[in-house]
Amino acid sequence: MERKYPHLSQPITLGNVTFRNRMFSAPMGGTDITNDGCIGPKSTAFYELRAKGGAGAVTVSECMVHPQTDGSHAYHLDESILNSLACAAYTADAIRRHGAIPSLELSHSGMYAGTYMTDKSKQKSMNQWGPSDATRPDGVPVRALTKEMIGEITAAYGRVAGLAKRAGFELLMIHGGHGWLINQFLSPMFNRRTDEYGGSLENRCRFVIEVLKAVREAVGPQFPIEFRLSGAEFVEDGYDLEEGIRIAEQIEPYIDLLHVTAGTYQRTFGITHPSMFTEHGRNVFLAAEIKKHVKVPVATLGGLNDPAQMEEIIASGKADVVYMARALLADPFLPRKITENRDDEIVRCLRCFTCMAERAATSTRRCTVNPLIGRECEGDEIQAAPVKKKVLVAGGGPGGLYAAYTAARRGHQVILCEKENELGGILKSEQALPFKHEMYELAGTYALLAERAGVEIRLNTEVTKEYAEQENADALIIAVGSEPLVPPIPGLDGDNVVVVNNYYREKDKVGESVAVFGGGLAGCECAIHLGQEGKTVHLIEMRDELAVDANVRHRPLLLKEIERYAAVHTGCKGLRVTADGVVCQEKDGSEVFVPGKSVICALGQRSRKDTVAKLLDAAPFVRVIGDAAKVSTITNAVYWGYHAALDI
């Protein structure tokens, strides 16, 4: 067959290992690390799914090589720990049996040891070690590693590398970026040593070269070694791309693949993990420039999820391999869909950070668009229903669409009804915000998947109790969503007011001076968009803080954008809307006028409870999902819809 993306689909050989394509799964932390640092079964299933999905390599993250100086908060590989080697071997095998190459990331956190812990009291009780004496931004003191300790850590890299090879891993990624220990030695921001490990670039590279030599000695001459390097740190006191090139030249003789990432821990989160506010592939230029100066193959990553863009990266010689992390949470089968010319079925990552926020909150993993993530042990294959039934889905938003898709895959006869003339529900409003366009496109992808699974879609069709009974459905999934909350504030029904949900239809009504009434997530994102268009934007919020409904990873980046594009008025209760703006009441009772010839109403959503109540007895099996059950998130709507379909 003629492949649509031949460069992405082309094999690549590193050392004595051939990889089936150029699409690799980037390191993503495990979610069930045992107390003694073993890989749990949930994590094994997590990594295995990426192998099933067609990735060329799947990287297990992060195996800490020296727990004596790096804590016990991540994977270890240690023969003295019961089941440590076995768990690693089971994981490598789970990846390899699907044709992917299992890779293990070897790492040491250095001065940031323990920062992934949810129990911060334990973190504070640990000794923190780095290249130099220092105090972390959070006040934790850091002690300089002695030469003897450096030697112990170097030896540990070699020892763990040998065990990894024995366990069945066929590629090792040495993590030298993002502010972890090796990067701390490379970076003048962290490394202030005056001995042979500090000062000149050659001295700052000494530790990593010793590590790479130790790893090579342990694994042999043809075993592929990959090094992960921040091409630039993007902080004033760190190193830039020019010095990143020089570092790459220093380490090139000891590696088989140079993996170019970006940034440094705690200071460049939105660069290391590009958000929806930045362009896809914003870090590719680092790899492209470094590739001009080295002979080994180069890998790149950073918010990549578009096959055409990734194909161009390989075809044009910017890089030899593309890595994806979040994109393979959203759709683990993305590589297979690309190699099989089914790229129109790819469920794109939204870059919403639900995955990373859940990790921070509960040490588990979730994905907005893929309800299987974090629950792979429950099985990734949809089982056929023992009894085929007729299923009616009321509502064509994300939850309803995913429920219909899942029910159809189980063999049910599925009819999805949408009362409007377009699918998408609340996602339709996202089409007006360029940085959220993928969220709007999600409905189209889900609809395509549903149709190909056999779902009958009926637009301009409202499900009533009578309609459901006439269809004689065995099951009804109620996914009618929510409606905007528009309180009886004088003037809020004026001609100069646009409800945020309707902005995509009425954006021509919005002038150059805008007051956004409501500082939740929807209001903030609309304010950013309006500011990006060059409008004068004032953002009004009754609470003391903005976007309290945004997740902990997205919110800081969102607030930075707000600082750029809007004047903020918190602690202001809206009293009335006029032709020139909004009159508000501050906490002390005084009135303040916030200007805006146009007003965006973004005061929240409420469930369509009346509609739901009328449908509760319309079929033998009834399930209410998404905003119809509780105003929440797309994540919950999709997750509830998926499981509603599994329960029929």
C-alpha positions, 0 to 999 in steps of 0.5 A, a space after each residue: 500500500 502507499 502510505 500517506 505519511 511515509 517518513 513517519 512510517 519508515 523504520 529507523 535503526 539505532 545501534 543493533 535495534 530496528 524500530 518499526 516507525 519514527 513515532 516514539 512514546 515519550 516518558 510518562 510517569 507511572 501511577 501505581 509505584 509500590 512502596 519499594 519502587 516496583 512497577 505496578 500492574 496498572 502502570 504495566 498496562 498503561 505502557 502496554 497500551 502505547 505498544 498496542 497502539 503502534 508506537 515505535 518505542 515506548 519509554 517507561 519513566 522515570 527509573 531513579 538510579 540512586 535512591 540513597 540520594 534521590 528518595 523512594 518516590 519513583 521506580 527503582 531497579 534493584 536486585 535486592 528488592 523483591 520483584 523489582 527485576 520481575 516487574 521491570 521484565 513483565 513491563 518490558 515484555 508487555 511492550 515488546 510483544 506488541 512489536 514496540 521497543 521497550 525503553 527505560 528512562 534512567 534518572 536522578 532528580 538531584 536537588 528536586 528529589 521528592 517533588 512528585 510526592 503528594 505527602 510533602 511532609 516526607 519530602 521535607 524530611 529528605 536530604 536534597 543533593 545537587 552539584 552545589 550548596 543552595 536553597 531551593 525556591 521553596 526554602 528546602 536546603 540543598 547540599 553539594 554532592 561530594 566526589 565520592 557520592 558522584 562516583 557512587 551515582 555514576 556507578 549506579 547508572 551503570 548498574 541499573 543500566 545492566 539490570 534494565 538490559 537483563 530485564 528486556 529493555 532494548 533502549 535506555 534514555 538517560 535523562 539530562 534535561 528539565 532541571 534534573 541532576 545531570 542538567 543541574 551539572 550542565 547548567 550554570 544556573 545550578 552548578 557553581 562548583 570550583 572543582 573539575 565538575 564545575 566552571 568551564 563547559 568541559 567540566 560541567 559535561 564531565 559528570 554526564 560523560 562519566 555516566 554515559 561511559 558507565 552505561 556503555 560499559 554495562 550494556 555493550 557496544 551495540 546497545 542503543 543509548 539515548 540522551 535527553 537534553 534540554 536544547 535551551 533552558 529559557 531562563 536568564 541564568 541558564 544556558 541558551 541554544 548556542 551552549 546547548 549545541 556545544 553540550 550536544 557536541 560534547 556528548 555525541 560520541 557516547 550516544 546513539 540518539 539525541 533527544 532534544 527537549 526544552 526548559 528547566 524544572 518549575 520555571 518553564 512548565 509551559 515551554 517544556 509542556 506546551 499549552 494550548 496558548 502556544 503553537 504546536 511544535 514550539 520546541 522543534 527549532 531546538 532539535 532542528 538547529 542542534 541536528 545541524 551540528 551532530 551526526 547522530 539521529 535527533 529526536 524532537 517533541 513538544 505538543 505534537 499531535 498533527 500527522 502532517 506536521 510530524 511528517 514534515 519534521 521528518 521529511 525536511 530533516 528537522 529531526 529523525 524521530 518524533 516523540 509524543 506523550 499527551 497525544 498518546 494519552 488522547 489516542 494511544 492508537 495514533 501511530 497505527 492510525 497514521 501507518 494505516 492511513 486512518 488519520 481522520 480517526 485520530 482523537 487529538 490531544 486538547 492540551 488541557 492538562 487534565 492528565 497532569 492535574 490529576 497526577 498532581 491531585 491524586 497520583 492517578 491519571 485521567 484524560 479528557 478525551 480518553 476514558 480508558 486512561 488510568 484504567 487500562 487494567 480493566 481492559 482496553 477491548 470493548 466486549 460485545 454485549 451478550 444481549 443486543 438492545 436498542 439504545 437511544 441517546 438524547 444529546 449530541 455533545 461529547 458525552 452523548 457522542 462517546 456513549 453512542 460510539 461505545 454502545 455501537 461497538 458493543 453491538 447495540 442498535 444505537 440512535 443518537 438524537 440532537 435537537 439542534 442542527 449541529 452536533 457538539 453541544 457546548 463544544 460548538 462555542 469553542 470554534 470561535 477561540 483559535 487556541 481551543 479549536 481542537 476542542 471544537 473538532 473533537 465533536 466531529 471526530 467523535 461523530 465520525 467514529 460513532 457513524 463508522 461504528 454504526 450509530 444512526 444520527 438524527 439532527 433537529 430531533 428532540 427526545 421527549 418521553 413520547 418520542 422515546 416510548 414510540 422508538 421502544 428503546 431498551 435503554 436511554 442515555 440522557 446527555 442533554 447538557 446544560 444551559 447558560 446561567 443568566 440571572 435577572 440583573 438589569 440590562 443583562 438582556 440588552 442588545 449589547 450583551 452576548 452570552 459566552 456560549 453564543 459568542 461563536 454565532 454573534 461575535 460580529 456584535 462585539 465591539 472594540 471595548 468589552 466587559 467580560 462578566 464572569 471570571 470563571 474558566 469560560 470567561 477567562 478564555 474568552 477574555 484572552 481571545 478578545 485581547 488577542 484580537 486587539 480589543 480592550 478587555 475588562 474582566 469582572 469576577 465576584 470572587 477574589 480569584 479568577 478561574 477557580 474551576 480551572 485545573 492546577 496545571 492549566 490555571 497558572 498559564 491561563 492567568 499569565 495570559 490574562 495578565 497580558 490581555 485583560 484588566 481584572 476586577 475581582 471582588 466585584 458583584 455586578 449590579 446592572 448592565 448599561 450601554 457603556 459597561 457594568 456597574 459593580 459593587 465592591 466588598 466595602 459596598 461602594 459602586 464602581 463602573 467597569 467600561 465595555 460597550 459590549 458585554 460578554 455574559 459568562 456567569 456559568 451553566 446550569 443543568 437542564 433538570 426539567 428536561 431530565 425529569 421528563 425523561 426518567 421513565 422513558 425506557 427500562 434503563 435510563 442513565 443521566 450523564 455529563 452536565 445533565 447530571 451535574 455541571 462539570 467537565 468534558 472529562 466527566 461527560 465522556 467518562 460517564 458516557 463510556 461507562 453508561 454504554 458499558 452498563 447496558 
